[in-house]
């Protein structure tokens, strides 16, 4: 009950996750031995550029207003801009 609705990490030791059936407390994953593939690295880089693009949109009042006209209910300018960038590049 105490952890209901809470998620995240405690230092780099414990990880709290929320699932439909309840909260799960687990050991923080050790990713030091994981070597990403070249394609994964390309994906990370592409996403990093998409995030920078979305941030530039939301930090420019004119561009943000133009994007808000394209949104459906429940969408945010930030996520819409990321998706648009990834689809077009």
Protein Blocks (a to p, Z undefined) as FASTA:
>chain_A
ZZgoiacdehjlbccdddfkbccddddddfklpccdfklmmmmmmmmmmmmmmmmmmmpm
klmmmmmmmpcehiafklmmmmmmmmmZZ
